[in-house]
């Protein structure tokens, strides 16, 4: 999808319907449906009138787009979306989500703000929190939404299903960027210069003996967001000029602000990861739209959005569509390139290339197809379509051969009909003519797959006529006639054997095609699982590193009991990681068995070669 062509400006993604309930806009959903590549989703949240939209416009590489507003009225309602080609990651789309300003007194609906914040967390791979002034206790109190995440978002369908809940949240929550606007202080601590990241981490330190109200938002940010980053922005321009920010050129902006804005954009472009869900699965624009609908529907129904349930729902939606679109892609490729009749190896090449591309389409779109249920369905549907096309090719070849045969043997047929061969010496003349015309026919149909089969059928049909001509030829002795009868039978049997060999080659071609098909499906699964395992490993390492750092920080700050709890979480996470490592070969073996079983259903006698792949080979892939 060429996003720049389709989205010259943002559109409303999630809004309130006439009853005040959240709703995914069809226009935005349709746009996401057209994005089949991975998406990097960046959301911005924060209090209203803090300049959130300006940062999103900078990320989109545009001067204007998301409404800025120059008055105290909040301009953005709901969540707005802008999809643009990712400037750094080829084959990825950057999805920018600008959220409604939080804390607008005109709305008077605190729960609405909470759901907007939760949706931004659930849908994004990087969450930007925008605030004014400094990061102090008041700023953190205003970020109370983060303390409510565990009440409004569930990772597992069953409460208490996993004791290491913090790690579960860390794996699926986005990276966190705090953008502090209109910052006027010097970045110093005890007369030493510090970085903006050190400024943020210092503000998030827990204090022994402090009230839960003080420590809770700090603890939640540290426990839920493994990657944290901070940017401090001075005022971009004078108060008068800030009222027309959309019109300001870069020359009119303060140089320090412009430098920070560019650093912010570079960081997001380089570090914001593609959006994933549980299991390290990267999602496309299509899946993002479906995921948004699943979450919004849960909220509309009065339920707490659950990631595990969302994955199950998303899998059903995505996998059905993945099969349909992959099959449609395969059929389109086949029908565009196939010109019947054609040589089986040519048809096989088209089929092989089309199936490989179709499986790639399926793998890209499919989701959580752990037992390969939908991939097996696709495998069967593609096999059926190819079988049908092969049969059509056989029939087209048969029809063309029969047409050539009628043209070639027309004169001989007429002579048989008018009795021209029923005379002394007529049989020899018939035999010579039959041999000559058979060679002529073969020369004209040598490239046709049904050539020998059609000729074999014709010669069997002419056996009676040949015997009649033979019996009528008085120039031959009885012994010669008997020899000719046997020779005629032998020729028919030889021709029949050629036809059988021809069909045997076609069957061998079908087996080879099935083997390649099986190998392609397995290879795609192996590569997809390898990518997912790599992402899971990265996520686990990221969470483990964050928890180890947090444990050290808790010990330094005097929180011995909390540090011991963190160590238990670290031990639990390491145990989970070891369990995942040891289960890889058995999971892959199950996949191979499942795909091999599916293949035997489509082609009797088919035994996939790759079914014998050793676990040592599988382990090398991970």
C-alpha positions, 0 to 999 in steps of 0.5 A: 500500500502506498500510504502517502497516496491514500492518506494526505491527512489524518482521519478519525480512528476511534470516536464516540457514537451517538450514545457516547460509546467508543466506536472504530470508524469504518473509514480508518478501518478500511485504510488499515485493511489495505496495509498488509505490511508490518506497522510501527505504531506510535501513540501520543497521550497527555493533558489537553493543550500540551502540544501533542499534535505538533510532535505527531506532525513532525513524525509524519514529516509534515508542517500540519495535519493533526489539528493543533488549536491555538485556544484553550479548547481541546481540538482532538476528539477520540483517537486520530490516525495518520499512516505514512511510509516509515522513513527508515524501515523499508516495507513498514508503515508508520501509524501515528495515533493522536489521542484526545487530550486527557483531563478536559474539564468540559468533558467531565468523564474520567472513565472515558479518558482512562479508556483512551489512555488504555487503548493508546497503550494497547495499540501502540509499540511506542507510547509518548506521554506529553506534559508541560513544565517539569517532572515532579510529584504533581506531574506524576499524579496527573499520570494516574492513568498508569496506576489503573492499567492493571484494573483496566487491562488483563493479560490472561483470561483467567485472573491469577493464571500467571504469578509474574504479571509484571513481566507479562505486562512488560512484554506487551506494553510499548516503550515509553517516551516522556516528552516534557514541553516548555522545560526551562530548568538546567539539567543538573543534579548536585551541580553535575550535568545529567541527561534527560534520561537520568532526569526521568529516572531520578524523578521515578525513584521510590522513597522509603516511608512515603505514601502509596500515592507518592510511590505508586505511579513511579512503581507502575512506570518502572514495572510496566515499561521496560524501555523508558526515554525522556526528551525535554523541549524548551519553548518553541517560539514566542507566545505570539508565534506559538498561536500560529505554530502550523505556519512557522518555518524552521527558521522561526523556531528556537534552535534548541527546540528544533534540535530536540524535535529532530532528536526526538524524531530520529529516536522514534524512527530508529527505536520504535519497534513494529507492533507485536502481541503475545508470542512475539507476533508482528502485526500488519495494518489489517490486524491492527484494525481488527485488534482495535475493533476487538478492544473497543467491542470489549469496552463497549460491552462493559468488559475489561480488554484482555490480551489473551482473548483479543489474540484468540478473537484476532486469530479467527478473524485474521486466519479466515481472511489470510486463507481467502486472500492467499488463495485469491492471490494464488488463483489470480497468479495462476489464471494470469499466467496459464495458457492452456494447454501447456507442458506440465513442467511449465504449469508446475513452475507457474504453480510453484511460484504462485504457491510460494508467493501465496504462502508468504501472503498467508504467513504475513496475514495469519495469526496464532495458527499454532496447530496449522489448522488454517495453513492446512486449509490453504494447503488443501484449497491450493492443491484442489485448485491446482488439481482442477487446473491440471485436469483442465490442462489435460482436457485442453491437451486432449481436445487439441490432440483429438482435433489434430488427429481428426485432421491428420487421419481424415483422408484415411477415415474416408478411405476406410468408409468408402471401402478403398482398402478392401482389395488385394494389397489393401492391408499393406496400403492401410498399414503404411498409411496408418504408420505414416499418419501416426508419425505425422500426428506425433510430429504435430503433437509432440509437445502435448501431454495427452498425445500418446494417450489420444493416439492409443485410444484411436488405435484401439478403436481402429483395431476392428477396422484393421482386422476387417481390412486384413481379412479382406486382403486375399493376397495374404496367406492364412499364416501371414494374416495370423502374423499380422493380427498378432503384430497389430495387437502388439502395436496396440499394446506398445502404444498403450504402454506409451500412453501409460508411461505418459500418464506415469510421468504426469503422476510423477510430476504431481508427486514432485509438485506435492513435495515442493508444496509441502516443503514450501509450507514447512519452510515458511513455517520454520522461518516464521517461527524462527522470527517469532522466537527471536522476537520472544527472546528479545522481549524476554531479555529486555524484560529480564534486563529491566527487572535486574536493573530495578532490583539493584535500584530497589536495593540501593534505595533501601527497599529490601522486601521489594527487591526480594520480590523482584528477585523471585520475579527474575527467577520465575522469568528465567524458568519460563525462558528455559522452558521455552527453549526446551520446548522448541524442538517438540513444537517444531516436530509437531508442526512437521507432523501436522503438515505431513499428515495434511499432505497425505490427505490430499495425495494418497501415497505421498510421504513428505521427505522433510518428515524425516528431518532430525531434531538436531536440524530443527534446533539449529534454526533457533 
